[in-house]
Amino acid sequence: MQSGSIQMIRVCALLLIGLSVWGTDQAADYLRNQFSVRASGMSGASVAVPNDHRFVYNNPAAVIQGNTGISFSSFGKIETQYYALNYNKVFNQWGVNIGFRNAHLDGIVLTDASTSNQQDILANRTPHTVVGNSSWDSFVYHAATAYSTPWADVGISAHYIHENLVGYTGYATGVNAGLLSQYKKYTFGASVLNIGKSTMQWESGTVESIDPTYALGASTRILEDTLLITSEIQVQQDTNWILGAEFYLNSAIALRVGNSNENLSFGVGIALASYEISIAYQHESLLYNNDVFKLELSMLWD
């Protein structure tokens, strides 16, 4: 296969993958997808929501405020399948969390360019012959820890990214940090994802940047603690303001709603003894219209 054709395939594949996230040109931008389905039901609000370790992807300080348990989430988005699994363990004043996230896309068409002798207006449009298909796979492995201090819970996590795109291999590492602090009925949270500026290194020699993401938010409970209201601002290349709410009908059922840049989301959580099921629906209209349904299963020991 000609090198020009390979580059064209890679560009087209990255464009498709880029559309499956937020339409930016950041490497590994699929990391911005919400793998916490509870957060997805509130349009991604998660940096300042207390007592849930499943928000570790956006604020590692959540590790110490959660339960000991295991969680699995799954969803599909524009032909791409996403999966996440994490295990959380809480001790007296600190906690640890390990897990992975996976994004997988099949059906990337491989083509081979052929020459054209046409001398008309279409002469510069080189025809291509389909010679096969390939896939895109990305795994993100992480380890996080958090410690409780008198003034705040602080956390840090490290992750390793390994991608395979139509035969090309790339890798990256990154560090996230966050904190959660409570004052009366208010919780304040902040996090920095990919501290500094991470890079995706491809075996071909190409280097792509992964810019930091900054998040700052607050949450509170009202109506005798039955209604959680949270709001946050996320900044990377763009600024994203999120407003979310969660209403507890009873101790077992919670209803969720959120808005992020005019993209609505809804969700429901069902807790049964040590098990919890979360379902979320998100509608996205940035560059495309897309309906996303997400499912998360959790088993909590305490």
N, C-alpha and C positions, 0 to 999 in steps of 0.2 A: 504494500500500500504506500502511496506517495506521502511524503511528510506533510505536504500542503493539505491533503485530504484529512490526515490525522488531526492537524491543527483545526481544520474546519469542524470536524466532529466534536472536538473538545470544546470549541466555542459554543456550538449549538447545544451540547449537553449542559454546559455551565449556564447557558441562558435559560434552559428549561428548569434546571435546579434553582436558579436565581428566582424565577417566577414562583417556584414552590415555597419561597420564603417571603421576603418583603420587597423584592424587586431591586435590591441594592447590588453593588459590585463587590461586596466584601467576600473574601474567602471564608469558608466554613460558616456562612451566614445562617444555615439551618439551625445553628445553636440557638438562634433567637426564637425558634418555635417553642411554644409552651409545652413542656413535657409533663408538667403538673396539671392534671385535668381539673382539679379544684380551682387552680388559678385561671385556667382557660375559661371556666364558667363565669369568671369575673373579668374577662378580657385581658388576662395576664397579670392582674394586680397580685403581687406576691412579696415584694421586698419588705413590707411593714406589717404583714399578717402574722400574729403570734401563734405559737403552739402547734406547728406543723412542719415536720422535717422534710416533707415532700417538696418544699420550696427551696431545697438546697441548691438547685440549679441556678437560681437567681440571687440567693443570699445564703452563703454557707453558715451564717450564724443561726439559721433555723435548725441546724442539727441538734443543738442542746435543748431546744424548746419542744422537740417532738417526742415520739414514742419509740420504743424498741420495736422494730417490725420490718417488713419487706413490702415493697410496692412495685407493681408492674402496670405500665400504660402503653396504649397502642392507638394509632390513628393513621389515616391516609390523607394525602393532600396532593392533588394534581399528579396522579400516577405514582407518587412517591410514598412508601410505607415507612412509618416511624415507630420505633419501639424504645422503651426505657425500663430499666430494672435497677432498684437500689435497695440496700440494706442499711438500717440505722440502728445504732446501739447507744443508749444513754446510760452514763454512770452518774456519780454524785454531782460533780460540777463541770463535767465535760462529756462530749459525745463524739462518735465517729460515724462516718457514712461512706460507703463504697458502692460503686455501680457503674453502669454503662448506658450509653444511648446509641441507637443505630438508625441510619437512614439508608433506604435501599430503593433503587429505581432500575427496573428491567426495560428491555425494548429499545435501547439506544441504537439507532441504525448506523451501520458502518458502510461507507461507500468508497468507491475507487474512481478517481477522476479520469476521464478520457479526453483526448484532444478533439477540437472542433475546427473544421475547415470552412465554416460558414463565414461569409463576408458581409452579412447584413447587420441589422441593429441588434440581433441576438447573438452575435459572434462572441461577445465577451461573457456570455453565460455558459460556462463549461458544463456539459452534461455529466452526470454521475451515475454509476452502476452500483446497486445495492449488492454487497458481498457478504453480509452477515449482520449480526446484532451483538451487543454487549450490554453491560450493566454498570451501575455506579453503586458503590458500597462505602459507607463511612461509619466508623466506630469511634466513640468518645468514651474513654475510661477515666474515671475520676476517683479521688480519695479526698475526703473533707474531714475537718475536725473543728470543734467549737468549744469555747470555755466561758463559763459564767463568772463575771466579776460583779462587784457591788453596784456598779453604775450601768453596765450593759453586758450583753452577751456578744462575744466577738468570734468570728469564724474565718477560716481560710481553707481553700481547696486548690488542688492541682489537677490538671487533666492532660491527657495525651490523646491526640487525634490521629487516626490512621485512615486514609482514603485510598480507594482504588477506582479510577475513572478510565474506562475503556482501555485497560492495560497499563495506565500510568499510575504510579504510586506517589502519594504525598503524605507528609506528616507534620505535626505541629504540637507544641506544648504551651500551656498557659496557666496562669494563677489568678484566682478570684479571692476577694476579701469582702467581708460584710459585718454589720453590727445591727443589733436590735436593742432598743432601750424603752423601758416603760415608765410612764409618769401618770399616776392615778389610773384612769381608764383609757389612757392614750398609749399607743405603741408607735414608736418612730423607728424607721429602718433606712439603711443606706448600704449600697454595695458598689463595687467596681469589678467588672468582669474583664478578663484579659488585661491585667495590670501592665502598664507600659504599652507595648505594641507587639503582639505575637505575629509570627509569620508562618505561612504554610510553605514548606520546602518540597518541591517536586523533583523526582529523579531526573527529569529533563533539564533541570537547572532553573526552572521558573520559580520565582518567589512571589507570593501573594500576601498581602497584609491582612491582619485581623485587628481592627481598631478596638480600643476599650469601649465598654458600655457602662454608663453611669446611671444609677437609679437612686431616687430619694422619695420617701413616702411616709404616710401616717395612716393610722386606723384607730377606730374606737367602736365600742359597743353601746347601744342605747336600747330603749324599750325593754328594760329588765334583762339585758344581755341577749335578747333574742335576735337583734339586728346588728350585723357587722357592716360598717361602712369604711371603705378604704380608698385612698387616692395616691397616685404616685406619678412621677415624671421619669421617663427613661430617655437618655441621650446617647446616641452614637453618631452616625452621620446625619440623622434626623432627630427631631424631638417628638416624643410620643407621650401624650397625657392620657392617663387611664383612671377611670372611675369605676369602682366595683362595689357590690353589696351582696350580703348573704343573710337570708332570713330563715331562722329555725322554726319550723312548724311544731316540732316536738324534739325530744332527745335523739330521735332516729333519722329525721328527714330534714334536709336543708335545701332551700331554693336559692339559686344564684343568678345574678345578672350583671352585665358590665358593658362599658362603652370605651372604645379606643379609636380615636381619630375617625369617628362616625361609623365604626364597625361594631355591631352589636354582638353580644354573646349571651348564652343562657346555659344554666347547668343545674344539676340536682345531685345531692349526695345522700346515700342511704347507709346508715351504720347499724349493723346487726352483731351484737356481742363483740367479738374480736375482729370482725370483718367489716370492710367498708368498700362501697362501690360508688364511683363518681362518673357521671356522664356529662359531657359538655357539647354544645353546638356553637360554632363561630361562623359568622358571615364576614367575608373579606371582599373589599371592592377596590383595592389599590392595584391598578393596572389590569385587573381581571376580577370577575365575580366567581367566588368559590365558597361552597358550603362545606364545613369541616365538622365531622363528628368524632368525638374522642371518648375513650373508655379507660378507666383505671381501677385496678383491684388491689386492695391493701389488706394485709393481715398484721394486726398490731398485738403485741404481747402485754404491754402495760401502758 
